[in-house]
Amino acid sequence: MKAKDTLFLSFCLAALLLFGCEDPTAKKGKFTHEEMANIPFAERDNLPAPSDGLTLSIKDETITVDEIITPVLQVFQPPAGAQADIFYLRARPYVREAVIGKITDVLLFQEARKQAPDKIDEMLETAVQKEIRRFVAGYGNDYAQAQKELTERGMDWQQFRDFQKKLLLIQSYYASQNLMDDRPIAHSEMLAMYNDMQKDDYEFKGFLRRQDVKWDGFVQFRLIDIVPDRLTYDEIDAEAHQTRQQAALAKAQMLLHRINNGEDFAELAKAYSHGHRAHDGGLWTPVSDGSSLVSTYAPVQAAAKNMEIGQVAGPIESPGHVFLVKLEDKKVGGVASFGELQPKIELDIQLMRRRDRFDRLLTRLMDQANIAGLDPFIDFCVHKAWLKWQADQGLTSQNPGR
């Protein structure tokens, strides 16, 4: 299989861990960023050590440098002008994950093949034909569209067939190992997890994220900020003996009248506000409940909390300023109820159980494989990735002597 196929198989193996024996390729289109972000790859630490530099041997198979660094350089974006040491530091985690993912693919497939029945090839061929028909059906039976999707994934039809055979064989192996662990989950276990999720040090590893459980409220507003000391003489009624503060209030009232008569708040802010965000129509970034603005703007924040979206308030006086404020957006902080989160909490617990079994399986396979040369191979791949990246950039290699 090509390098892209290897990464895709790694993803599908992780998807099996999450969702059981459904074929992820049957889904139309690509996986979303959210789905990818929710795939928790197994912990693969405390792994074996050294073989030769150009390849890594895993029983009767080998992993080459090219099949590791090609996909890594497609997803790893080095910082502009990166020096060798910085490149090595940042690239190594990507390379290590790719190597361990490839090792996992190979070991799982080897184990699945070893435990397969005698007529497995014939059975797989029949199953693959069914999967191909289902894949094409997912694109409205449009063969050309299905082939275009395969091309975008870096596959042709033969590679897709080989991939499906591997995936189906591993699915069968998963089922035989009883990795799903679908025992009933007690209400008390879910409630305990719900309570733990509200703690600041809770580490979210499943479907849920901290913002799903609890969130701060916020307000977002536009501001016309009139600074009395920046008014021109033409803006102050000398005959009426106006002070600068009085003139600023009068100007704010005039602008408020225009807003109430339909003029756009943002355009008036651009034309008349003295504030540092005037060029953006006076729009401020959201201000969360947990933060406090400096004293000058504290009256604006307090007023915004009591306003409705779209409402305009003012003039609001603060030392050295007169404000008009329009509320653009608002959200009340809170905590999701246990009932709202229970289905996802149950999925998280199932995922943790399956991941634990999966990790134990990988540890056993790694111990049995007794792989040598892992760390030197990873370092060699990082070095080769650096040279290739330099060449792709048209740069002269800066070799730090590795």
N, C-alpha and C positions, 0 to 999 in steps of 0.2 A: 504494500500500500504506500501511497505517497505521503509526504509530511502532513498535508492538510487533512488527509483521511485519518491519520493517526490522532490528530487533535480532536477531530469530530468523534472518533470512537471513544476517546477519553471522556468527552462530554456525555455521550450516550450511556457509558458505564455509570457515570455519576447520576444520570437521570434514572437509570434502573434502580439505583439505591434509593432514590426519592420516591418514585412512582410505581415501582414494581415492573412487571413484564409487559408494558405497553411500548410500542415502537415509536420513538420520538420523531422519526423521519416521516411518519404518516401525516404529521401536522403540516398544513399548507404554509409555505413561506419560511422565513428565517426565524430563529429564536429571538425574543426581545431582549433588550439590555437587562430588564428587571428579572427575566427568567435566568439569564446567565449569572446575574449577581447572586441569585438564590441557590446556586449549585455549590454545596459545601464539600469540596474535595476532601477525601479521607486524610487523616493525619498519617504522615509517612516518615517519621523520624527514626533515629537509631538504626539506620540502614547499614548494610555491609560495606566493605572497602576494596581497594585497587586491582585493575587488569591493564591491558595495554592502551595507549592513548588514542588510536584511530577508531577503534570500535570497542563496544562493551558487550561481553558475551553473557547470554542468559540461556544456560543449557545448550540447546542446539541452534539457537538463534542469536543474531548480533544486532546491535543498535549502532548506526553510523552517525558521525558528526553532522552530516548534511541534513539528515531527517530530523535532527534536533534544532539546529540553528535557523533553518529556513522558516519554520512557523514562528519561532521566537522573535525573529527580526520583523515579522509581520505585525506583531502585537506590541512589542517593546519599542518605545519611542525615546531614544537617548536625548538628553538635554542638548541644546544647540552648543556647538563648540566643545563638546565633552572631551576631557582628557582621558587617557587610558585607565587610570586608577578609578576615576569616577564611573566610567563605563563598566568596569569590572564589578564594582560595588553594587551598582544598580541592576546590572543584567543577570548576575548570578542567581538571584531568587527565581527569575523567570526560567532560566536554563535548568535549574534544579527541578522545578515543578514539571517541566517538559520531560526530563529524563525519568523522573519517578513515575510520571503518568505513563510513559511508554513501557517502562518495566512492568507496571501493573497490568497494562493491556496484554503484554506478552505472557506473563505468568498466569493470568486468568484464562486466557485462551488455551494455553498449553494444558492447564488443569482440566478445563472443560473438554478438550479434545480427548484427553486420556480417559475420562470417565464416560465418554459417549458410547452408545450402543454400536454394534457392528455395522448396521445398515444406515448409519447417520448421514452419509453423503447423499443417498437417495432421498431420505426424508427431508434434508435441508434443501435440496433442489426443488422439491414440490412446494415447500414452504416459501422459498425465495420467489418463485413464480407468483404466488399469491400476494406477497409483499410488493412486488413490482406493479401488479394490477391495482393494488390499493393505493400505491404512491401516485400513479398516473391518474386514478380516479379523484385524488385529492386536488388535482388541477383541472377538474371538469373534463377528464378523459382527453385532455389536450396534450398529446405526446410531446410536441415541440416545447410547450411551456414547462412540462416536467423535466425535459432534457436541459432546458435553460437553467432551471433551478439547480440541477445536478452540477452543471458547469460552474455556477457561482460557488458551489461548495467544493470545487476542485476535484470532482469525480467525473468519470465516464460510466457507461452502463455496466461494464465488466467490473469496475472498481466498486460500484454500488452493489452488485451481486455478491462480490467477495465480502464487502462490509456487512451485508445482511446475513450472510452465513455465519460470520463471526459473532454478530450480535445475537442471532437466534440460538447459537450454540451456548453462548454465555448466559442467555436467559434461562435456558434449560438447566445449566449448572447452578445458577442462582436458586432456582426452585428446589433443586436437589439438596442444597445447603441450608434451606429454611432460613434465609437471611431476612425475610420480611418481618418476622416477629409481630404478628397481628393480634397479640393477646389484648383483651379488653383493658382500657385505661381507666383507672379509678377516678371518680370525681374529685376525691381529696388530692390526688397527684396533680391534676390539672389546676386546682385551686392554689396549691402550694407554689406551682410554677408561676401562676398569675401574680401572686404576692411577691415572689422573687423578682419578677420583671420590673416591678416598680422601684427597685433599689438602684441607686446610681451606679453601683459597680457590677450590675448584671451584664453578662456578655451574651449578646444576641447572636445565635448561630444558625437559626432556622429561617422560617418564612417571615416571622414577625420582626419588626424593627422598633427601636425605642419610640419613634414618633407615632407608631400605631397604638402604643400603650398609653403614653401620656405626652402632653404637648403644652407649650406655653402659648398663651394668647398673644396677639399682636395688634397694632394699629399701623396703618400706612396713610399718610396724608400729603396734601400739597399745601404749600405755605407762601403767602405774600408777606414778605418781611420789610416793613418800612422803618428805616432808621432815621429818627429826627435830625441827627447831626449831619446827615448826608442830603438833606433837602436843599434845593437851590433857593435863592432869594425870591425867585418868581413864584415858588410854591408856598410862600409865607405871606399872609395878608398883613402888611405892615400897618395899614390904616386902622385895622381892627386890633392892633397891638397883640397879634397872635404870638404865642410862644412856639418854639419848634415842636414841642410835644402836642400842642393843640393843632398845629398845622398837620402833623402826622396823623392825628385822629380824624381830621377833616378829610384828608386824602383817602384814608381807609374807608370812611363812610361813602365817599364818592365811588370808590371801586366796588364796594359792596352793592351799591345801588345799580351799577352797571351789570354786575353778576346776576343780581335778582331779575334784571330785565333781559337776561338770556345770553350775555357775553360769556365767552369761554374763560374759566378761571386760569387755566394753564397759559393762555396767550397773554392775559393781563399780568400774570406773574413774570413772564419773560420781559414784558415792557416796563413794569413799574417796581418789581421787587428788588430790594437791595441785598437779598440773601444769596449765599454762595451756591444755591441750587436753582437760581433763577433761569439759567440757560436750559434746564430740564423741565421748565414749567413749574418750578417749585416743588417737584416730587422728591420726597424723602424715601429712603429705604425703610422697610418695615421695622418698627420699634417693638420689641417683645416686652411682655409684662415684667420679665425678670430684670430688665435694664432700666436705668433712669437717665434721662437727658440732663445736661448741665442746667444749672438754675435758670439761665436765660430762657430756655425752651421748656422748662417744667410746666408752666401754665398751659402750653399748647398740648403737651402729652396728656395732662389731666383732662382738658376739654375734649380731646379726641376720644377718650375712653367712654364718654357719655354721649357721643354723637352717633347718628345713623349714617350708613354708607351713602355718599352723595350730598350730605348736608354740609352747609357752609356756616361757619360761626365767626364772630368777631364784631368789632375790633377787640382784641385781647392785648392788654398792656403788660409789658415787662420792662424792667429798667433798660433804657436805651433802645427799645423796640416797640412797634405796634404791629400786631399780626392779624391776618385773615387766614383761616384754615378751612380746608375742604377735606373731608374724610373719604379716602379712596377705597380702603379695604379694612376689614376688621375680623378677628377671630377670637372667640372666648377660649381661654385655656381650660384644660380638663383632663380627666382620666377615663379611658374606655372601660365600660363595665365588663365583668367576667362573662356575661352572656354574649356580648358582642364578639369577644375574642376566643371563646371556647372552641369553635371549630378549628381555628388556626393553632391554638395551643395543643390540641389533640394531634394535629399534623406534626408539630414540632417535636412532641414526645415520640411519635412513631419514627420520625427521622433520626432522632438521637439513638433510639434503640437499634435501628437498622445500621446506622453508621458505626455504632460500637461493635456489632457483629461483623461488619465489613472490615473494620480495622483489625479485628482479631484474625480474620481470614487472611488478610494481606500480610500480617506479621508471620503467620504460619508459612505462607508460600515463600516469603522472603527468606525465612530461616532455612527452609528446605532447599531453596535455590542456591544459597551460599555464594552470592554474587561477589566477585572481586573486581576492584578497580573503579568503584563508583566516584569517589571524590576527585581523583586525578582525571577521570573522564569528564566530569562536570567542568573542572578548571580548564581542560583542553578545549571543550566546547565554547566556553566563554572567550578564551583567547582567539579561537577561530571566528567567533561571532564578531569580535572586535576588528579583526583583519578584514572580514567581509564588509562590515559596516563602513570602515575606512575606504575600502575600494569602491563601494557603492556611492560614497560621497565624493569620490575623486580626490581623496586626501592621501598624504604620505603617512604610513603607519608610524605611530608613536609607541614603540614596544617597550614596556617597562621591565623587560628582562624576564618575562615568564616563559 
